[in-house]
């Protein structure tokens, strides 16, 4: 009986944790270590890496891979929406960044916008 209760508790806790993160963050190579979340990000527009430590201090880099007038950026999903790293462009440009988010980071992704 104790095993069944423990298993049910663990499954319930895993479900709650899964609901707290954006789907894109929960299904990719995101790692968590010493209160830091880090993730390699990429799509057709660019590739990079982002990290959030202590929930608010973020840093990383992004490279624009295409000459298409669109600039990729790292997205930091937070408890109140999202905050973005800087836009990067033109093609073959790499930009590093570090800043403090207003709200706690819960996941990391990638986006793009017109340059």
C-alpha positions, -999 to 999 in steps of 0.1 A, spaced: 0 0 0 28 24 9 45 18 -25 12 26 -43 8 59 -24 44 69 -31 41 61 -68 9 81 -71 25 110 -53 56 109 -76 34 108 -107 13 137 -94 44 158 -86 58 151 -121 25 162 -137 25 195 -118 61 202 -127 54 195 -164 24 219 -163 46 247 -149 69 248 -179 61 259 -215 58 229 -238 87 239 -259 110 240 -229 98 207 -214 103 187 -246 139 196 -256 175 194 -243 170 218 -213 192 210 -183 189 222 -147 219 223 -124 226 243 -92 195 265 -97 205 272 -133 185 263 -165 205 261 -197 195 251 -232 209 250 -267 184 266 -291 182 265 -329 158 268 -358 160 277 -395 169 313 -386 198 307 -362 214 289 -333 226 297 -298 226 290 -261 208 306 -231 211 302 -194 192 315 -164 207 313 -129 190 320 -96 158 324 -116 166 360 -128 202 363 -141 204 354 -177 232 352 -203 240 335 -236 247 340 -272 230 338 -306 242 335 -342 221 345 -373 224 316 -399 204 331 -428 205 362 -450 167 366 -450 159 398 -432 149 380 -400 168 381 -368 168 353 -342 168 358 -304 167 337 -272 133 337 -254 133 334 -216 98 322 -206 89 337 -172 62 334 -146 45 365 -162 51 358 -200 85 361 -216 115 383 -219 138 383 -250 175 385 -256 187 409 -283 179 404 -319 209 392 -339 217 399 -376 228 401 -403 239 365 -414 270 351 -396 267 377 -368 270 364 -332 260 384 -302 265 376 -265 243 391 -238 237 391 -200 209 408 -181 185 404 -152 149 395 -159 120 411 -140 102 378 -135 115 343 -126 126 323 -157 108 289 -161 121 279 -196 142 289 -226 133 289 -263 141 306 -296 122 331 -317 128 355 -346 116 389 -358 122 412 -387 155 431 -385 
